[in-house]
């Protein structure tokens, strides 16, 4: 590690990849352990509910943290970390209390009458896990990329051990969920140690008010634009069985690298686009996007062609139908590699993000409900792909109109077009011909 030159962008990408890899491996272990498909569905429901109550405000306010850090003077930054911690902690308490007392309503409205798994454990998990998501970003802001890598290796190894191993020892769903809670407590304690060394206890109500004012549009837009996973999940849980939900969730994973690498690249570039002259960041950004094309498109095509053979082997034959969902989600790569939102967010033109998010969620919900009735839960996946692409096309138009930045300035158009056609052709070949 001491001899390796790791950049912040690469470290954050590694972290996201390790997180996904841990979740993927846990999925494999659970499917091979002999635990029932219904219990796997309940585990996925637990994770889904926790994310649904927290993802939008955690991600929204963390997006504001990056450009705000670059604007603050060095002596103001320790207080910034403390106040953000207070904000996330307060929202975590609110979310934890809400999920505990609303569990019966969630059960009836969104889970087709199935009970929320261990509401008390779920509330505690939200309480500790949500603020702990600051850790990797504090390391990024402090330019400690190697610590991000070490943190990822330790935490996700613990998560695999705490969640994936107990079923092989004869333990059931309850032990799995307690294991997940235990890892979240460790992450929270890790954050406290970092804050003790890097933050300054100084409550600044005026700063928090300003931060929330800048952040709430991104919170709302994240709630709208990034809610597809949760919308999809709750449409499935409200209309289908826990077994069907498990099959859908095991397939609804996108390309393991696409979402993680694209999001981390976008987050890492935010502070660079806050500058007045963005010519150099634009060139660097396009270069990074070009590299992602050659890494992600060929891998997506290979996975598309082999998924129906791999899923029964990786998991078990009961999850064979998940391969079709996975292939549909692979098509999301076409929209994931469009990045107009990065520049628009950095320039704080958040109302356009909110408008695009509104269109996306409107299309997603209406199409999901309609296609689910016609095609089953496969239709929900198709609706997500369509909605995401419409959103990105709208934001590209906004970028051209407001800043006169063409798509070709942030996107290698020729290779993008060729690769997209090849990916769609592979999908048609696998799902409708072969």
C-alpha positions in Angstrom: 0.0 0.0 0.0 2.8 2.4 0.8 4.4 2.0 -2.6 1.1 2.2 -4.5 0.0 5.6 -5.9 -3.8 5.7 -5.4 -5.9 8.7 -6.5 -9.1 9.8 -4.6 -11.3 8.9 -7.6 -9.8 5.4 -7.8 -10.1 4.8 -4.1 -13.8 5.8 -4.1 -14.4 3.6 -7.1 -12.6 0.7 -5.2 -14.8 1.3 -2.2 -18.0 1.2 -4.2 -16.8 -1.9 -6.1 -16.0 -3.6 -2.7 -19.4 -2.7 -1.4 -21.1 -4.2 -4.4 -18.8 -7.2 -4.3 -19.7 -7.9 -0.7 -23.4 -7.7 -1.4 -23.1 -9.9 -4.4 -21.1 -12.5 -2.5 -23.5 -12.4 0.4 -26.3 -13.1 -2.1 -24.4 -16.1 -3.4 -23.7 -17.4 0.1 -27.4 -17.0 1.2 -28.6 -18.8 -1.9 -26.1 -21.7 -1.3 -26.7 -21.9 2.5 -30.0 -23.7 2.4 -31.9 -20.8 4.0 -35.4 -20.5 2.4 -36.1 -18.3 -0.5 -38.8 -16.6 1.6 -36.2 -15.7 4.3 -33.9 -14.3 1.5 -36.9 -12.2 0.4 -37.3 -11.0 4.0 -33.6 -10.1 4.2 -33.9 -8.1 0.9 -37.0 -6.4 2.2 -35.1 -5.3 5.4 -32.4 -3.8 3.3 -34.9 -2.2 0.9 -36.8 -0.5 3.6 -33.7 0.8 5.3 -32.5 2.3 2.0 -35.9 3.8 1.2 -36.0 5.7 4.4 -32.5 7.1 4.1 -30.9 7.0 0.6 -32.3 10.4 -0.6 -31.2 12.6 2.2 -27.9 10.9 2.8 -26.8 11.0 -0.8 -28.3 14.5 -1.3 -26.5 16.1 1.6 -23.2 14.3 0.8 -23.3 15.6 -2.7 -23.4 19.2 -1.3 -20.5 18.3 1.0 -17.9 18.0 -1.8 -18.3 21.5 -3.4 -18.9 23.1 0.0 -15.6 21.7 1.3 -13.7 23.3 -1.6 -15.3 26.7 -0.9 -14.4 26.8 2.8 -11.2 28.0 4.2 -8.9 25.5 5.9 -9.7 26.7 9.4 -13.5 26.4 8.7 -13.4 22.8 7.6 -13.2 20.9 10.9 -16.4 22.7 12.1 -18.0 21.8 8.7 -17.5 18.1 9.4 -19.0 18.3 12.9 -22.1 20.2 11.7 -22.7 17.7 8.8 -22.4 14.9 11.3 -25.0 16.6 13.5 -27.3 17.0 10.5 -27.1 13.4 9.4 -27.4 12.2 13.0 -30.6 14.2 13.5 -32.1 12.9 10.3 -31.1 9.3 11.2 -33.0 9.6 14.5 -36.0 10.9 12.7 -35.8 8.1 10.1 -35.3 5.4 12.7 -38.3 6.5 14.8 -40.5 6.8 11.7 -39.7 3.3 10.4 -40.3 1.8 13.8 -43.7 3.4 14.3 -44.8 3.1 10.7 -43.9 -0.5 10.3 -47.5 -1.7 10.4 -48.5 0.8 7.7 -45.6 -0.2 5.6 -46.6 -3.8 5.9 -50.1 -3.2 4.7 -49.4 -0.6 2.0 -46.1 -1.8 0.5 -45.5 -5.4 1.6 -48.8 -7.1 0.6 -49.5 -7.7 4.3 -46.1 -9.3 5.1 -44.6 -8.0 8.3 -41.6 -5.7 8.4 -38.6 -7.9 9.5 -37.6 -7.0 13.1 -38.6 -3.3 13.2 -36.5 -2.6 16.3 -33.3 -3.9 14.7 -34.2 -2.1 11.5 -34.6 1.2 13.4 -31.2 0.7 15.1 -29.5 -0.2 11.8 -30.8 3.1 10.3 -29.6 5.0 13.3 -26.0 3.8 13.1 -25.5 3.1 9.5 -26.7 6.4 7.9 -24.2 8.8 9.6 -21.5 6.2 9.1 -21.7 6.7 5.3 -19.7 9.9 5.9 -16.5 7.9 6.5 -15.3 7.3 2.9 -16.1 10.9 2.0 -14.2 12.4 4.9 -11.2 10.3 3.8 -11.7 11.6 0.3 -11.9 15.2 1.4 -8.8 14.8 3.6 -6.9 13.2 0.7 -6.5 9.9 2.3 -7.3 7.5 -0.6 -5.3 4.5 0.9 -7.3 4.7 4.1 -10.5 4.4 2.0 -9.1 1.2 0.5 -8.2 -0.2 4.0 -11.5 0.8 5.4 -13.4 -0.9 2.5 -11.4 -4.2 2.9 -12.0 -4.4 6.7 -15.6 -3.4 6.8 -16.9 -5.4 3.9 -15.0 -8.5 5.0 -16.7 -8.1 8.4 -20.1 -7.7 6.6 -19.6 -10.9 4.5 -18.6 -12.8 7.7 -21.5 -11.4 9.8 -24.2 -11.9 7.2 -23.1 -14.6 4.8 -21.6 -17.2 7.2 -24.2 -17.6 10.0 -26.7 -19.6 7.8 -24.0 -22.2 7.1 -23.8 -22.6 10.9 -27.5 -23.3 11.3 -28.6 -19.7 12.3 -31.6 -18.1 10.7 -32.8 -14.7 9.5 -32.8 -13.1 12.9 -29.0 -13.7 13.4 -28.3 -12.4 9.9 -30.1 -9.1 10.6 -28.3 -8.8 14.0 -25.0 -9.3 12.2 -25.8 -6.5 9.7 -26.6 -4.3 12.7 -23.3 -5.2 14.4 -21.3 -4.1 11.3 -23.2 -0.8 11.2 -22.2 -0.1 14.8 -18.6 -0.8 14.0 -18.8 1.7 11.0 -20.4 4.3 13.3 -17.6 3.9 15.9 -15.0 4.2 13.1 -16.7 7.5 12.1 -16.5 8.9 15.7 -12.8 8.1 15.8 -12.2 10.0 12.6 -14.3 13.0 13.8 -12.4 13.1 17.1 -9.2 13.6 15.1 -10.5 15.8 12.3 -13.6 17.7 13.4 -14.1 20.6 15.7 -17.1 20.7 18.1 -18.7 24.0 17.0 -22.5 24.2 16.4 -23.2 26.7 13.6 -26.9 27.1 13.1 -26.5 29.7 10.3 -24.2 27.4 8.4 -26.6 24.5 8.8 -29.5 26.6 7.6 -27.4 27.6 4.5 -26.3 24.0 3.9 -29.9 22.7 4.1 -31.0 25.5 1.7 -28.4 24.4 -0.8 -28.9 20.7 -0.2 -32.7 20.2 -0.1 -33.1 20.5 -3.9 -30.5 17.8 -4.3 -32.3 15.7 -1.6 -35.5 16.1 -3.4 -34.0 15.3 -6.8 -32.2 12.3 -5.4 -35.5 11.2 -3.9 -37.0 11.4 -7.4 -34.2 10.4 -9.7 -32.6 7.7 -7.6 -35.7 6.1 -6.3 -36.2 3.7 -9.2 -34.7 0.8 -7.2 -37.1 1.4 -4.3 -40.1 2.1 -6.6 -39.3 -1.2 -8.4 -38.9 -3.1 -5.2 -42.1 -1.8 -3.5 -44.2 -2.4 -6.7 -43.0 -6.0 -6.6 -43.5 -6.4 -2.8 -47.0 -4.9 -3.0 -48.2 -7.1 -5.9 -46.1 -10.3 -5.7 -44.8 -12.8 -3.1 -41.6 -12.6 -1.1 -40.3 -15.4 -3.3 -40.9 -13.3 -6.5 -39.3 -10.3 -4.8 -36.2 -12.4 -4.0 -36.0 -13.5 -7.7 -36.4 -9.9 -8.9 -33.8 -8.5 -6.4 -31.2 -11.0 -7.4 -31.5 -9.9 -11.0 -32.0 -6.2 -10.5 -28.4 -5.4 -9.9 -27.2 -3.7 -13.1 -23.6 -4.3 -14.2 -21.6 -4.7 -11.0 -19.2 -2.0 -12.0 -21.4 0.5 -13.9 -23.4 2.2 -11.2 -20.5 2.2 -8.8 -17.8 3.5 -11.0 -20.0 6.1 -12.7 -21.3 7.5 -9.5 -17.9 7.6 -7.8 -16.5 9.4 -10.9 -19.3 11.9 -10.8 -18.9 12.6 -7.1 -15.1 13.0 -7.3 -15.4 15.4 -10.2 -18.0 17.7 -8.6 -15.6 20.0 -6.8 -13.5 20.4 -10.0 -16.5 21.7 -11.9 -17.2 24.4 -9.3 -14.4 26.5 -10.8 -15.1 29.2 -13.3 -12.9 27.8 -16.0 -13.9 24.2 -16.6 -12.1 23.5 -19.9 -9.4 21.4 -18.2 -11.9 19.4 -16.0 -14.1 18.8 -19.1 -11.2 17.3 -21.0 -10.2 15.1 -18.0 -13.8 14.1 -17.5 -14.2 13.0 -21.1 -11.0 11.0 -20.8 -12.3 9.2 -17.7 -15.7 8.5 -19.4 -13.9 7.1 -22.4 -12.0 4.7 -20.2 -15.3 3.6 -18.6 -16.7 2.8 -22.1 -13.9 0.3 -22.8 -14.2 -1.2 -19.3 -18.0 -1.5 -19.0 -19.5 -2.1 -22.4 -17.5 -5.2 -23.4 -18.0 -6.7 -19.9 -21.8 -6.0 -20.2 -22.0 -7.8 -23.5 -20.2 -10.8 -22.2 -22.4 -10.9 -19.1 -25.5 -10.5 -21.3 -24.5 -13.5 -23.4 -23.7 -15.8 -20.4 -26.1 -14.7 -17.7 -28.7 -17.4 -18.3 -26.0 -20.0 -17.8 -24.3 -18.3 -14.9 -27.3 -17.5 -12.6 -28.3 -21.1 -11.8 -24.6 -21.9 -11.1 -23.8 -18.8 -9.0 -27.0 -18.9 -7.0 -29.3 -21.9 -7.5 -31.8 -23.1 -10.1 -34.6 -21.3 -8.3 -33.0 -18.0 -9.4 -32.8 -18.8 -13.1 -35.5 -16.3 -13.9 -33.4 -13.5 -12.4 -31.1 -13.6 -15.4 -33.7 -11.9 -17.6 -34.1 -9.1 -15.0 -30.3 -8.8 -14.9 -30.1 -8.5 -18.7 -32.7 -5.7 -18.8 -30.8 -3.8 -16.0 -27.6 -4.2 -18.0 -29.2 -1.8 -20.6 -29.1 0.9 -18.0 -25.4 1.3 -18.9 -26.6 3.3 -21.9 -27.9 6.0 -19.6 -25.3 5.6 -16.8 -22.5 6.7 -19.1 -24.2 10.1 -19.8 -23.0 12.6 -17.2 -24.8 16.0 -17.7 -26.0 15.9 -14.0 -22.4 16.2 -12.7 -21.8 19.6 -14.2 -25.3 20.8 -13.5 -25.0 19.8 -9.9 -21.6 21.4 -9.5 -23.0 24.7 -10.9 -25.9 24.5 -8.4 -28.5 24.6 -11.1 -30.5 22.2 -9.0 -34.0 23.1 -10.3 -33.1 21.4 -13.6 -32.1 18.3 -11.7 -35.5 18.4 -9.9 -37.4 18.9 -13.1 -35.6 15.9 -14.8 -36.1 13.8 -11.7 -39.8 14.6 -11.7 -40.2 13.5 -15.3 -38.2 10.3 -14.6 -40.2 9.2 -11.6 -43.5 10.0 -13.4 -42.5 7.9 -16.3 -41.1 5.1 -14.1 -44.1 4.7 -11.8 -46.7 4.9 -14.6 -44.9 2.5 -16.9 -44.0 0.1 -14.1 -47.6 -0.3 -13.0 -48.8 -0.7 -16.5 -46.1 -3.1 -17.7 -46.3 -5.1 -14.5 -49.9 -5.9 -15.3 -49.1 -6.9 -18.9 -45.7 -8.6 -18.5 -45.3 -9.4 -14.8 -42.4 -8.1 -12.8 -40.2 -8.1 -15.9 -42.2 -5.1 -17.0 -41.0 -3.1 -14.0 -37.4 -3.5 -15.1 -38.2 -2.3 -18.7 -39.9 0.8 -17.2 -36.8 1.7 -15.3 -34.5 1.5 -18.3 -36.9 3.8 -20.4 -37.3 6.4 -17.6 -33.6 6.7 -16.9 -32.8 7.3 -20.5 -35.4 10.0 -20.9 -34.1 11.8 -17.8 -30.5 11.9 -19.1 -31.6 13.1 -22.6 -33.4 16.0 -20.9 -30.4 17.0 -18.9 -28.1 16.9 -21.9 -30.5 19.4 -23.6 -30.4 21.6 -20.5 -26.6 21.6 -20.5 -26.5 22.6 -24.1 -29.1 25.4 -23.6 -27.8 26.9 -20.4 -24.0 26.5 -20.7 -23.6 25.7 -24.4 -21.8 22.5 -23.6 -22.4 19.8 -26.2 -22.8 16.1 -25.5 -19.6 15.5 -27.5 -17.6 17.6 -24.9 -18.3 15.1 -22.1 -18.9 12.0 -24.2 -17.0 10.1 -26.9 -20.1 10.0 -29.1 -18.8 7.6 -31.8 -17.7 4.8 -29.5 -20.7 5.4 -27.3 -23.1 4.9 -30.2 -21.4 1.8 -31.5 -21.2 0.2 -28.1 -24.8 0.9 -27.3 -26.0 -0.7 -30.6 -23.9 -3.8 -29.8 -25.3 -4.0 -26.3 -28.9 -3.7 -27.5 -28.3 -6.3 -30.3 -26.9 -8.7 -27.7 -30.0 -8.3 -25.6 -32.4 -9.0 -28.5 -30.3 -12.0 -29.5 -30.3 -13.5 -26.0 -33.8 -12.8 -24.9 -35.9 -13.1 -28.1 -33.9 -15.2 -30.6 -31.7 -17.7 -28.7 
